C-alpha cells in the first residue's frame, strides 16, 4: 500500500465519499464536504496510522491530495 492509497482511504472515510473518486491531482480545498476541522481530523488520522508527524510548515505548500502524500515520502 502506498502513501497515496493510505491518504486516499482516510480522506474517503472522513468525507464519506468513494475512495476511487479521489485522485492525486485533486485539490484538497475542492474535495466534497471538506472544511478546516475535517482536514485537521484527516491529518491526525494520517499521523496516527503512519506513525509520522506532519510538520505544519510543510502544509503551507500542500494544494493537492498528491502533495499531501508526498509529505510522507
TIRO-2110 file (N, C-alpha, C; in Angstrom, 1 decimal):
// TIRO-2110
0.9, -1.2, 0.0, N, 1, A
0.0, 0.0, 0.0, CA, 1, A
0.9, 1.2, 0.0, C, 1, A
0.6, 2.2, -0.9, N, 2, A
1.4, 3.4, -1.0, CA, 2, A
0.9, 4.5, 0.0, C, 2, A
1.7, 5.5, 0.1, N, 3, A
1.2, 6.6, 1.0, CA, 3, A
-0.1, 7.2, 0.4, C, 3, A
-0.1, 7.3, -0.9, N, 4, A
-1.4, 7.9, -1.5, CA, 4, A
-2.6, 7.0, -1.2, C, 4, A
-2.4, 5.7, -1.3, N, 5, A
-3.5, 4.7, -1.0, CA, 5, A
-4.0, 5.0, 0.4, C, 5, A
-3.1, 5.1, 1.3, N, 6, A
-3.5, 5.3, 2.7, CA, 6, A
-4.2, 6.7, 2.9, C, 6, A
-3.7, 7.7, 2.3, N, 7, A
-4.4, 9.0, 2.4, CA, 7, A
-5.7, 9.0, 1.7, C, 7, A
-5.7, 8.4, 0.5, N, 8, A
-7.0, 8.3, -0.2, CA, 8, A
-8.1, 7.6, 0.6, C, 8, A
-7.7, 6.5, 1.3, N, 9, A
-8.7, 5.8, 2.1, CA, 9, A
-9.1, 6.6, 3.3, C, 9, A
-8.2, 7.3, 4.0, N, 10, A
-8.5, 8.1, 5.2, CA, 10, A
-9.4, 9.3, 4.8, C, 10, A
-9.1, 9.9, 3.7, N, 11, A
-10.0, 11.0, 3.2, CA, 11, A
-11.4, 10.5, 2.9, C, 11, A
-11.4, 9.4, 2.2, N, 12, A
-12.7, 8.8, 1.8, CA, 12, A
-13.6, 8.5, 3.0, C, 12, A
-12.9, 7.9, 4.0, N, 13, A
-13.6, 7.5, 5.2, CA, 13, A
-14.1, 8.8, 6.0, C, 13, A
-13.3, 9.8, 6.0, N, 14, A
-13.7, 11.0, 6.7, CA, 14, A
-14.8, 11.8, 6.0, C, 14, A
-14.7, 11.8, 4.7, N, 15, A
-15.7, 12.6, 3.9, CA, 15, A
-16.9, 11.8, 3.5, C, 15, A
-16.8, 10.5, 3.7, N, 16, A
-17.9, 9.6, 3.3, CA, 16, A
-18.2, 9.7, 1.8, C, 16, A
-17.0, 9.6, 1.1, N, 17, A
-17.1, 9.6, -0.4, CA, 17, A
-16.3, 8.3, -0.9, C, 17, A
-16.6, 7.9, -2.1, N, 18, A
-15.8, 6.7, -2.6, CA, 18, A
-14.3, 7.0, -2.8, C, 18, A
-13.5, 6.1, -2.3, N, 19, A
-12.1, 6.3, -2.4, CA, 19, A
-11.6, 6.5, -3.9, C, 19, A
-12.3, 5.7, -4.8, N, 20, A
-12.0, 5.8, -6.2, CA, 20, A
-12.2, 7.2, -6.8, C, 20, A
-12.9, 8.0, -6.2, N, 21, A
-13.2, 9.3, -6.7, CA, 21, A
-12.1, 10.3, -6.3, C, 21, A
-11.2, 9.9, -5.5, N, 22, A
-10.1, 10.8, -5.0, CA, 22, A
-8.8, 10.5, -5.8, C, 22, A
-8.3, 11.5, -6.6, N, 23, A
-7.2, 11.4, -7.4, CA, 23, A
-6.0, 12.2, -6.9, C, 23, A
-4.8, 11.9, -7.2, N, 24, A
-3.7, 12.7, -6.7, CA, 24, A
-3.7, 14.2, -7.1, C, 24, A
-4.3, 14.5, -8.2, N, 25, A
-4.3, 15.8, -8.7, CA, 25, A
-5.5, 16.7, -8.2, C, 25, A
-6.3, 16.0, -7.4, N, 26, A
-7.5, 16.7, -6.8, CA, 26, A
-7.0, 17.7, -5.8, C, 26, A
-7.5, 18.9, -5.9, N, 27, A
-7.2, 20.0, -4.9, CA, 27, A
-7.9, 19.7, -3.6, C, 27, A
-7.2, 19.8, -2.5, N, 28, A
-7.8, 19.5, -1.2, CA, 28, A
-9.0, 20.4, -0.9, C, 28, A
-8.9, 21.7, -1.2, N, 29, A
-9.9, 22.6, -1.0, CA, 29, A
-11.2, 22.3, -1.8, C, 29, A
-11.1, 21.6, -2.9, N, 30, A
-12.2, 21.2, -3.7, CA, 30, A
-12.9, 19.9, -3.3, C, 30, A
-12.3, 19.2, -2.4, N, 31, A
-12.9, 17.9, -2.0, CA, 31, A
-14.3, 18.1, -1.4, C, 31, A
-15.2, 17.3, -1.7, N, 32, A
-16.6, 17.4, -1.3, CA, 32, A
-16.6, 17.3, 0.3, C, 32, A
-17.3, 18.2, 0.9, N, 33, A
-17.6, 18.2, 2.3, CA, 33, A
-16.3, 18.6, 3.2, C, 33, A
-15.3, 19.1, 2.6, N, 34, A
-14.1, 19.3, 3.4, CA, 34, A
-14.1, 20.7, 4.0, C, 34, A
-13.7, 20.8, 5.3, N, 35, A
-13.6, 22.1, 5.9, CA, 35, A
-12.3, 22.0, 6.8, C, 35, A
-11.9, 23.0, 7.5, N, 36, A
-10.7, 23.0, 8.2, CA, 36, A
-10.7, 22.0, 9.3, C, 36, A
-11.8, 21.8, 10.0, N, 37, A
-11.9, 20.8, 11.1, CA, 37, A
-11.7, 19.4, 10.5, C, 37, A
-12.4, 19.1, 9.5, N, 38, A
-12.3, 17.8, 8.8, CA, 38, A
-10.9, 17.6, 8.4, C, 38, A
-10.2, 18.6, 7.8, N, 39, A
-8.9, 18.4, 7.3, CA, 39, A
-7.9, 18.1, 8.5, C, 39, A
-8.1, 18.8, 9.6, N, 40, A
-7.3, 18.5, 10.8, CA, 40, A
-7.5, 17.1, 11.3, C, 40, A
-8.8, 16.6, 11.2, N, 41, A
-9.1, 15.3, 11.7, CA, 41, A
-8.4, 14.3, 10.7, C, 41, A
-8.3, 14.6, 9.4, N, 42, A
-7.7, 13.7, 8.5, CA, 42, A
-6.2, 13.7, 8.8, C, 42, A
-5.6, 14.8, 9.1, N, 43, A
-4.2, 14.9, 9.4, CA, 43, A
-3.8, 14.0, 10.6, C, 43, A
-4.7, 14.1, 11.6, N, 44, A
-4.5, 13.3, 12.9, CA, 44, A
-4.6, 11.9, 12.5, C, 44, A
-5.5, 11.5, 11.7, N, 45, A
-5.7, 10.1, 11.3, CA, 45, A
-4.4, 9.6, 10.5, C, 45, A
-3.9, 10.4, 9.6, N, 46, A
-2.7, 10.1, 8.9, CA, 46, A
-1.5, 9.9, 9.8, C, 46, A
-1.3, 10.8, 10.7, N, 47, A
-0.2, 10.7, 11.7, CA, 47, A
-0.4, 9.5, 12.6, C, 47, A
-1.6, 9.2, 13.0, N, 48, A
-1.8, 8.0, 13.9, CA, 48, A
-1.6, 6.7, 13.1, C, 48, A
-2.0, 6.7, 11.9, N, 49, A
-1.9, 5.4, 11.1, CA, 49, A
-0.5, 5.2, 10.6, C, 49, A
0.2, 6.2, 10.3, N, 50, A
1.6, 6.1, 9.7, CA, 50, A
2.7, 6.2, 10.7, C, 50, A
2.4, 6.8, 11.9, N, 51, A
3.4, 7.0, 12.9, CA, 51, A
4.3, 8.1, 12.6, C, 51, A
4.0, 8.9, 11.6, N, 52, A
4.8, 10.0, 11.2, CA, 52, A
4.1, 11.3, 11.6, C, 52, A
4.9, 12.3, 12.0, N, 53, A
4.4, 13.6, 12.3, CA, 53, A
4.5, 14.5, 11.1, C, 53, A
3.5, 15.2, 10.8, N, 54, A
3.5, 16.2, 9.7, CA, 54, A
3.8, 17.6, 10.2, C, 54, A
4.8, 18.2, 9.7, N, 55, A
5.2, 19.5, 10.2, CA, 55, A
4.2, 20.5, 9.6, C, 55, A
3.6, 21.3, 10.5, N, 56, A
2.6, 22.3, 10.0, CA, 56, A
3.2, 23.2, 8.9, C, 56, A
4.5, 23.5, 9.0, N, 57, A
5.1, 24.4, 8.0, CA, 57, A
5.1, 23.8, 6.6, C, 57, A
5.2, 22.5, 6.6, N, 58, A
5.1, 21.8, 5.3, CA, 58, A
3.8, 21.8, 4.6, C, 58, A
2.7, 22.0, 5.4, N, 59, A
1.4, 22.1, 4.9, CA, 59, A
1.1, 23.3, 4.1, C, 59, A
2.0, 24.3, 4.3, N, 60, A
1.8, 25.6, 3.6, CA, 60, A
1.9, 25.4, 2.1, C, 60, A
2.6, 24.3, 1.6, N, 61, A
2.8, 24.1, 0.2, CA, 61, A
1.9, 23.0, -0.3, C, 61, A
1.0, 22.5, 0.5, N, 62, A
0.2, 21.4, 0.1, CA, 62, A
-1.1, 22.0, -0.6, C, 62, A
-1.3, 21.6, -1.8, N, 63, A
-2.5, 22.0, -2.6, CA, 63, A
-3.4, 20.9, -3.0, C, 63, A
-2.7, 19.7, -3.3, N, 64, A
-3.5, 18.6, -3.8, CA, 64, A
-3.3, 17.4, -2.9, C, 64, A
-4.1, 16.4, -3.2, N, 65, A
-4.0, 15.1, -2.4, CA, 65, A
-2.6, 14.5, -2.6, C, 65, A
-2.1, 14.6, -3.8, N, 66, A
-0.8, 14.1, -4.1, CA, 66, A
0.3, 14.8, -3.4, C, 66, A
0.1, 16.1, -3.2, N, 67, A
1.1, 16.9, -2.4, CA, 67, A
1.1, 16.4, -1.0, C, 67, A
0.0, 16.1, -0.4, N, 68, A
-0.1, 15.5, 0.9, CA, 68, A
0.6, 14.2, 1.0, C, 68, A
0.4, 13.3, 0.0, N, 69, A
1.0, 12.0, 0.0, CA, 69, A
2.5, 12.2, 0.0, C, 69, A
3.0, 13.1, -0.8, N, 70, A
4.5, 13.3, -0.9, CA, 70, A
5.1, 13.7, 0.4, C, 70, A
4.4, 14.3, 1.3, N, 71, A
4.9, 14.7, 2.6, CA, 71, A
5.4, 13.5, 3.4, C, 71, A
4.8, 12.3, 3.1, N, 72, A
5.1, 11.1, 3.8, CA, 72, A
6.3, 10.3, 3.1, C, 72, A
6.7, 10.7, 2.0, N, 73, A
7.8, 10.0, 1.3, CA, 73, A
9.1, 10.3, 1.9, C, 73, A
END
